[in-house]
Amino acid sequence: MEISDSLQKSIKLPLIRLFFLNCGMKTIKIESSFFKNETKIIYASEEVFKALHLPLKYLTLSLHYDRFANTINLGPVICLLTDYVSGQDEIHFGNIDDYCKEMANYSKEKGALFYVSTLPLLNDDQMKGFYLTENVWTIADMPFPNVIYNRIRSRRLEGSKNFLNLMETLTMNNIPIFNSRYLNKWEIYKIFASNHSLLPYVPKTALLTKKAELQIFLNDFKDVFIKPIHGSHGRGIMRLKQNENGFEVRFSHSNEPELFSSFDEMYEKLLPYLKKEQHIIQETIDLVSYDQRCLDFRLLCHKIDQQQWKVTSSVARLSAKDQFVSNLAKGGEQLNLKKMLSECFDRKTCFHLYQILHEISLEIVNTICLEVEGEYGEFGIDIGISKDGKPWILEVNTKPSKRNDISESKTIRPSAKAIVHYCFSLSGYEI
């Protein structure tokens, strides 16, 4: 292996021939020589690349020399774990594909090796993953990562033997994984219910276990939501209304309301859905709307180091016509948050609401991290505002959709940069 003198001086390498070279969990012993060059560069043989399970390409990596172990450490190696890969001739990761490419490009810019992998590929004897080259994903042997960003969409997979085996391996080797599991809606509500600062902003909520509970909620509020505790992207949500003519039910998968003359008749319709999984029931808040469409606000929060959080982006979300959820997956659209606030409130109120939306979001993420096990580096917070100007917490997303914060300028979005920065922090590398 050949090392340029400019690199040797910058990391204070001793002028000796034998070093250890580490990448991920693999360390090899190498002989080296030095040559004059103003560029900080290492030339390595194909055998070195293969021994470290690195793709055979020009790599831009951070480099740290541990003089006590006489080891040159290359990294960090960042892995995004997913459960969705499509295509054979051209690999694609669905609606997070652009986001993965942004992370890959920004990782390269900052000196990290980024790849995307799946549970079967990470649990093989030799790990494999997809790395980006010329904007195309290519599969190859990869080093064991220094940190894993979990974007698995399936709660079932997170309880699978493969996932539990991976978690055990990561724990044994002290390798961090963040956003390691979904947090369900009831779990989140119980955290908020014990927090005196957040509880005033949470709609009245209960775990729906009995027919009588639904009847009591409807009698009390006349308008309620039923949500699957493991639901996401607006799926499986029902809105129920009680009026003098009977009952009305609307499903998030259909624009047309269904009418019932009695509570029992309506309940028989709901029962097959309620039997499939647990649900919460929640009072409906009379939120501000725009152009007769539902309006709420999504704030993305990211950890900037091991302790502190920040809001990296905030947008308004407007539902599709005749929809009662604003999720982009259900036809909603994304708009400028400040502009939409100004359409609904006066200037002074807008300024106050903008501040309090950020404050509530940061209080939420800090509270959750104190109460739950595991590492979390990203949350998406959905907040609505009632017509009297009061914020209401609607949802907390542990794996927010990456369709929700698409950058208008087509540059690398702030959330992708924030995740890469957090990966550096968790893996012990400086950015």
Sequence and secondary structure as in RCSB ss.txt:
>XXXX:A:sequence
MEISDSLQKSIKLPLIRLFFLNCGMKTIKIESSFFKNETKIIYASEEVFKALHLPLKYLTLSLHYDRFANTINLG
PVICLLTDYVSGQDEIHFGNIDDYCKEMANYSKEKGALFYVSTLPLLNDDQMKGFYLTENVWTIADMPFPNVIYN
RIRSRRLEGSKNFLNLMETLTMNNIPIFNSRYLNKWEIYKIFASNHSLLPYVPKTALLTKKAELQIFLNDFKDVF
IKPIHGSHGRGIMRLKQNENGFEVRFSHSNEPELFSSFDEMYEKLLPYLKKEQHIIQETIDLVSYDQRCLDFRLL
CHKIDQQQWKVTSSVARLSAKDQFVSNLAKGGEQLNLKKMLSECFDRKTCFHLYQILHEISLEIVNTICLEVEGE
YGEFGIDIGISKDGKPWILEVNTKPSKRNDISESKTIRPSAKAIVHYCFSLSGYEI
>XXXX:A:secstr
 EEEHHHHHHTT  S SEEEEEETTEEEEEE EEE  SS  EE  HHHHHHTT  SS    EEEEETTTTEEEEE
 EEEEE S  B SSS B GGGHHHHHHHHHHHHHHT EEEEE HHHHSSSS EEEEEETTEEEEEE    SEEEE
    HHHHTSHHHHHHHHHHHHTT  EES S   HHHHHHHHHT TTTGGGS  EEEE SHHHHHHHHHHHSEEE
EEETT  TTTT EEEEEETTEEEEEETT SS EEESSHHHHHHHHHHHHHHS EEEEE   B EETTEEEEEEEE
EEESSSS EEEEEEEEEE  TT S   GGGT EEEEHHHHHHHHS HHHHHHHHHHHHHHHHHHHHHHHHHSSSB
  EEEEEEEEBTTS EEEEEEESS  TTTT  TTSS  HHHHHHHHHHHHHHT   
